[in-house]
């Protein structure tokens, strides 16, 4: 008899003290919000017009569907001292190729020389050799050059921008 009473007491305590979930009231829901709060409306000072004519927004310029320019920030060093002297102050580099072996980068550099570029080879902190065709101090000039290369050479459409840290 004592065992039965103890078992009932333990079950009663366990079921009454182990409520894990709070049941929302019928009007409450986890997915609804309070719609009784007033909506806030903000105005910009000086934007009020005295004319009764509605203002017409200018038509937006057509968007040119151009591939975005990939950008990567890395610490790089120059593989040639003369290249370092000429480009040490530049921060933005237009990259046409990236190679894990220096010999492959040199071969690609030779190919680019034949096509009229003046490439240099950079050694990245990641261990890759980056073949750069131009370097600039301003990002806008570098982005412009990336677009020029893409338009003039379809095979180099994957050209990207390296920012020296």
N, C-alpha and C positions, 0 to 999 in steps of 0.2 A: 504494500500500500504506500509506504514511504517513497519508494522508487517512482511510482506513478505520479505522486504529487510533485516530486522534484523535477521529473521530466516535463510536466505541464507548466511549471513555473519557468523553467529554462526556455521552453518554446515560446511562452508568452513574452518574456523579456526580449528574446532574440527577434521576434517578429515586430515588436513595437519599437525597438531602438535601431533597426537597420533599414530605415527608409532612405534610400540612396537618391531617388529622383523626386524632384518637386513637380507636382502636377500643376500646370498652369490653369487658371480659371478659364471658363468657357470663352470669355471675351478676350482673353490674352492669347497671344500666339508668338512664338519665337520669330516668326517671319513677318509680322506686321509692325507698323510704327504708329505712334500717336499722331493722328490727323487733326487733333483739336488745337495744336499749337499753331499760331499764326505764321504765315510765310514771310520771311524777311526779304525786303526789296531794297537794294542799294542803288544810289544814283551817284554819278560823278559830278562834282561841283562844276558849274559853268556849262553843262551839257543841255540845259533846258533851252528850248527854242521858243521864240515868240511867234514864229510863222505857223500857220495852220497847215502848210504844205509838208507832206512827209518827205524826209530826206532819202535819197536814193544812194545806196552804197555803190561804189565803182565796181565794175566787173573785175574779178581776179584775173591775173595773167594766166595763160595756159601753162600747165605744168609740163615740163619736158621730162619724159619718162627715161631717165638716165640711171644707170646702175650706180648705187652708192659707192663711195670710195672707202675701201678698208683702211683702217688706221691702226697702228701698233706702236706702243712706246717701249723702247729698249735702250740699254746702254750698248754702245758700239765703239769699236776701235778701228782705225784705218790699217789696212795691210801694207800700204805703201807710204813712206814718209812724205813724198811730194804731194800725194793726195791729201794728206793731213794738213800740210801747210796751206793748200789752196782752199780747203773746205772746213777748217777747224771751227770757224765762227758760225757755221750754219747749223740749224736745228732740224729742218725738215728735208727728208730724202725721198726721192721718187725711186721706188724699187721695182725692177722688172723680173728679177729672178732670185731664188733662195736655194742654196745648196749645202749639203752636209759635208761635201768634199771640196777642198780648195781647187783641185785640178778641174773639177766640173765648172766651178765658178769662173776660172780663167778661160776655159773653152767658150763659155757663154759670152764672156767679155770680148773675146776675139770676134765672135759672130756679130755682136753689137757694134764693134768698131767698123766692121765691113758695111753695116747699115747706116753709118753716119753718126752714131751716138759717141759720146765721150764717157764711157762707163768707168766707175771705180768700184773696188771691192771693199766691203765693210765686214768686220768680224763681230758678230752679235754675242751678247751675253748668254744666249741660248745655245751657242756652239755652231750656229749656221753662218754661212758666208752669204751676205746680201749683195747683189749686183745693183748698183745705183747708177742712174743715168743723169740725174741733176740733183742739186741740193740748194736750199733756199733758207733765208732768215725768216721769211713770213709764210704763214700757212696758206694764205690766199694765193700767193704766187705758185706754191707747190701744187695746190689743188687745180689751178689753171693748167699747169704743165701735165698733170695726170690726165685731164680731159683732152688736151692736145694729143698726147700719145695714144689714147684710146681711139680718137677720131682718125688719126693718121695711120695707125697700125692696128688692124683688127686682130692680129695674132697676139698682141700684147694687151688685150682687153682686161686681163687680170692684174694690171699694174696697181700698186698700192703705195701708201704713204707711211714712212717710218719717222717717228718723232724721237730724236735723241734725248735721253734723260741726262 
